[in-house]
Amino acid sequence: MVYSDNSGRRIRRRVKRRRQPAGSKPDEAKTRYIRQVAEDNPRFTLEEVHAEIYYNRGRHDISKDMVRKVLGEPRLRLPRWPFGR
């Protein structure tokens, strides 16, 4: 966020984003909504379920990580060193 003071200088302030506390569960309504979208589209992957919620249905309060937690598919983690040991 950028605004100007009386002298004309531009002052920049960071916008604080709300995040869920670590270790907390997503609320029940969002969980039901994610499961409903996944049931409506049974062949969708996690990314496609999130894209359906975010772009087609316009819900921007549900993150990809929340969809991953609710639907229970672990995130694919690649090794940092790709050449074996």
Secondary structure, 3 states (H helix, E strand, C coil): CEEECCCCCEEECCCCCCCCCCCCCCCHHHHHHHHHHHHHCCCCCHHHHHHHHHHHCCCCCCCHHHHHHHHCCCCCCCCCCCCCC
